[in-house]
């Protein structure tokens, strides 16, 4: 049998790992899963992925990697009858799978998957907290409800929590959801995106009717409340007064699209803001852009920022979650407070007007990605968590 690693000098056989994730369609979490699965398969582990739905792209990737795909109705909205039925189905799947580790991602997956794994007597049950979103809520009642929910779920159903940054770990520990010795910080990592050739990039610019002197500010995010895109739109209205040749490109979709389009219309900046929806050419769009912006209210460690950094793009972002670990003021970008559109506009204007400074920080962004946020480092650290918990 192939030996993949050692723990205290003892040879360890490949692990049988079940990853339970609510959905594998679009966004940072599915991309994180793909990178993790690639690395774990490369190291010889057997991987199964259980989810509610999966895009063709991820399905093709998993099939090529020899990963088993298990589809189960993990509806994002509460449905007591359906959820109970799915819960018992998960127990049966886990009992028959012979898994060493069950690793959950996203709220519905952990709500049903973690307790099911405990009842199925899986040796190690771990959850990755990509974002502790309720910490950003202003309503104290909601904060208490979510704190109780997370705390009980951890105490009853999980052996450990993985956070995607040290700052998110601090939030989990300081809020007493889980003790420090059961929270592991494993930074997100991504492969360096493949950049299309110059001809393809020129065609993309032509398709978008982008002029040679246009400066592009891009954001890539789901259009949901905690991404704070409304702050970026407000900032855009101020930026165009100082930099009229700017184009704000918003890549992504979500339930806030209509509101954001109405906001753009009200501000009269329809010609300076382009909503592109979901795209499968994000590396190309980043490549033709001059600056990346992310105005989130709550975050873990955004894959979108890592993609931008890997492609040498300087970042303007809000100081939330693990973002300050990526965006180092004066080195890889500029940080502003969440909801502060005036500060965001000022930062964007500064960088658009100072090309040398912007490009210098962009080069540092790429260096940071290669040194600290590679897929390999994320996979090795995650694998170490599994083995540490199995040893205990």
N, C-alpha and C positions, 0 to 999 in steps of 0.2 A: 504493500500500500504506500502511496506517495506521502512523504513527510513534508509538511508545510512550515513547521516552526517548532521551537522548543520552549518549554516553560521550566525554569530552574533545572535546565539540563535534560529534562524528560522529553522524549519525542512525542509529538502530538499528531494524530491522524486528521485528515480533512474533516471539517465540520459539516453537518447537515443543517442548513439555516433556512428558516421560513421568514420572509419579509412580508409583513402585513401593512398595506398602505391603502387609504381610502380610495384614491383615484390615481391613475397613471395617464393623465391627459396632457396638461400643460402646466408650466410654472416651475418654481425653484425646487420644490420637493421631488417631483418626478425626475428632474434632471439630477438631483443629488442621488436618488435611488439608482439611476442608470450608472453613474460613475462608481458608486459603491459596489454594485453587482459586477461590473466589469472587472474591478480590482480583485474582488473575492474569488471570482471564477478563475482569474489568472493565477491566483495562489492555490488553486486546486479544490476549493470548497464546493460542495453541492448546494445549489440555491434554488428555492422555489419562491415565487412572488404571488401573493394573494391580494386581489383588489376588486373593486366594483366594476371599473371599466379601464380600458387601456387603448391608447391611440395606436394607429397602425405603425407609426415610427418605432415606438417602444416595443411593440409586439415583435416586429421584425428583428430588432436588436436582441431581444431575449431569446428568440428562437435560434438565432445564429450563435448565441453564447451557450446553448444547451440548457437554458433555464426553463423550469416548469412554470407555466402560468395557470393560476387557479382563479376563476371568476366567481365571486360571491356578492350578493346584493348588499353592499355596505352603503346604504342610502345615507347621504349627508344629513338629511332632516330626520328628526326623531319620529319613529313609527313603532310603538311598543310591540304590536303583534309581530311585525316583520323582524324587528330587532331580536326578539326572544327566539324566533325560529332560526335566525342566522347565528345567534350565539351558540345554540346547541349543535348546529352544523359545523361551526368552527371547532368546537370541542372534538367532534368525531374526526374531522380532517387532521387535527393536530395529534390525536391519539394514534391514528394509523400512519402518520408520516414519519415517525421515528426521529423527530427533530432534536437537535442539541440546543438550538437557540431559536427563540421567536423574537423578532425585532419589529416593533410597531412604529408607524409614522402617521401623523395626522389624527385629529380628535376622534372620529368614529372608529377608526382602526384600533386605537388604543382602548377606547371605551368598551368595545366588544372583544377585541383580540387579546388584550392582556389578561383579563379575568379567565377567559377561555383557556389560555395557555397554562395558567396556574392550575385550573381544574383538570387539565389534561396531563399534568405533572411533567411539563417541559422543564428540563434542568435550569435553563437561564431564560428569563423574560426581561427584555430591555426596551425602553422607548426613547426615541430621539425627539426632544422638544425643540423643534425648529424655530419656534417663536412663542414666548409666553405673553400672548396678546392681551390677556386680561389685566396685566400690569399697567397698560396704557388707558384703561377705562377710568372715567372720572366718577361714575356712579359707585358710591361705597357699598351699596347693597349687592350690586353685580359682582364687585371685587370679592366680597366675602363668599358669595355663592360659588364662584369659580375656584377660590382658594380651598374651600371645603371639598369640592369635587376633585381637584387635582391631588390634594393631600390624601384623601381616602383611596383614590385610585392607586397612588404610589404605594401606600402602606399595605393594601390588600392584594395587589396584583403584579407589582414590578420588583425586580431585584436591583435595578439601577436605572438612572436617567442619563442619557447623553445629551449635552447641550452643544450648539454649534459654535460657541465662543466662550471665552472666560467671563465676559461681562454678563452673558445670559446665565451662565452657571451661578454667578454671584447673585443674580436676581432670584433664582430658584432657591438657593441656600438661605439668603437673607430673608426671604418670605416664608421660610420654614416649611416649604413643600416637601423637601427631602434633605437628609443630613449630608454634610460635605463629603463624607467617605463613600457615599452612594451616588454621587454626581460626577460624571466624567465630561470634561470639555474636549471635544474633538472638532477642530476647525473644518469648515467646508473646504473642499478642494475640487478643482476642475482641470480637465485637460486643456491645453492651449488650443483655442478654436482654429479651424482651418480657414485661412483667408482666401477668398476667391481671387483670381488673377485681375490685372488692371482692366482688361477688356470687359469682364463681367461687372466690375465696380462702375465703370463708365456707363455701361448700359443701365445699371440700377439708377444712377443719377439722372440719366436721360428719361427713364420711365417715370421718375418722381418729379421731373421738370425742375431740377435743382440747378441754379446758375453757378458759374464758376466762383463768384465772390460770396456765395451764400454760406453762412456759418450755421452748422447744425447742432442743436442741443437735443440729445435723445434720452428718453427714459423707457425702460422695459419693465412692465409690472402688470399684475392683475389689477383691473380697475375696480377695486374694493375700498372700503372706507379707510382701512389702516395703511394703505399705500399713500394717502394724502396727496393725490394728484391735483386736487383743487388748489392746493398751495402753490404748486408749480405753475398752474394756469394763471393764478393771480400774479405770480412773479413774472411770467412771460409778458403780461400786459405792461409791466414796468420796464422790462428789458428792451422791448421794441422801440421805446421812446429814445433810448440811448444807442441801440444797435439795430437799425431798421432792416439790415440785410440778414436777420436771423430767422431760422425756421426751427420750431419746436416739434419734434417727432415723438409721438406716443405710440408705443408698441404694446399691444395687449388688449384684453377684452374683460368685461365684467359688468356687474349690475349698476355701476356708477357711470357707464358710458353716456347715457342720455343726459344726465345732470351735467357732466363735464362738457358735452357739446353745447348745451344751453348756456353754460358759463362762458364759453368761448364766444358765442354769438352775442351775449350781453356785453362783453368787453370789446366787441368789434375787432377781434384779432383772428378772424377765420383764415386769412391768407398766411398767417404766421404760425398756425398750429395744424398739424396733420395727424389724424387718428388712423393708424394703419391696421388695427385689429391684430389677431394672432398671426405670427409670421414664422416661417421655417428658415429664414435667411438672416437671423439676428446678427451673426458674425459679420456679414456683408454690410448690414445697416450700421453697425458699430464702426466698421472700418471707414465708412464715408462721413462719419460724424466727427465733430470737433470737441465735444464735451458731453459727459454723462451726468445726469442729475437724478436723484432719488429722494423725494420729499416725505418719506414714510413717517407715520405716527408711531408704529411699532414694527420691530424687525428682529430677526435672529442674526444670521450672517448671510446677506443677500447674494445668491448666485449671480444675479444680474450685475452687481458691482464687480464681482470676481471676473466675469466675462469681459467687462469694460477694461479692467486693469490688465488682463492678459493681452488685450489688444492696444495697450499703451494709451488709454484714454483717461485723462484727468477727471476726477469725480467731485461733484458738489452734492452733499447729502446731509440729512438730519442726524443729529447726535443721539441715536436711539439704538437699543439692543447691542449687537456686536459690531455695528458700523464703525465706531471709533477705533476698533482694532484694525480696520482696513484703510480708513480715510485718516491719514496723519496730516494735520494742518501744516501747510508749507512744504510737504514732501510728496503726498499722493493726492491732495485735493484740499477742499475747504469744507468744514463742518458748520452747520447752522442749527439753531434750535427748531424743533418741530413746530409747524404752524406759522413760522415767521417768513412770510412771503417777501417782505422787504429785504431781509438779510439774504435770502436766497437770490433775489434779483441782483443785489449788490455783488455777491460772490460770482454769479454768472457773468455779469458785465465786466468785472475785473479780469476774469480769465479769458473772455472773448477778446478783450482789448489788448491783452499781453500774450501774444503768441509764443514768444520765447519761454516765458515762465510756464505756460500751459504745456508746451511740448516737453520741457525738462521734467516736469512732474509726471507726465505721461510715461516717459522712459523709466522713471522710478517705480511707477505702478507695475509695469511689466516685470521689473526685477523683484519686487515684493511678491508678486504672484508665483514666479518661478521658484523663489527661495522658501516661501512659507505656506503656499496654498495649492500645492500640487495634488492630484488625485492619489498618487502613491502614498503621500504622507497621511491623508485622511483614511485610506484603507488600512494601512499598517496600524494606526492608532485605534481604529474601530475593532480590528482583529484582536488587538491587545486587550481591549475591554472584554470581549467575549471570553478570551482565555483566562483572564484574571478572575472573572465571575465563575467560570467552570471550575477553576482550581479551588476557589473558596467553597 
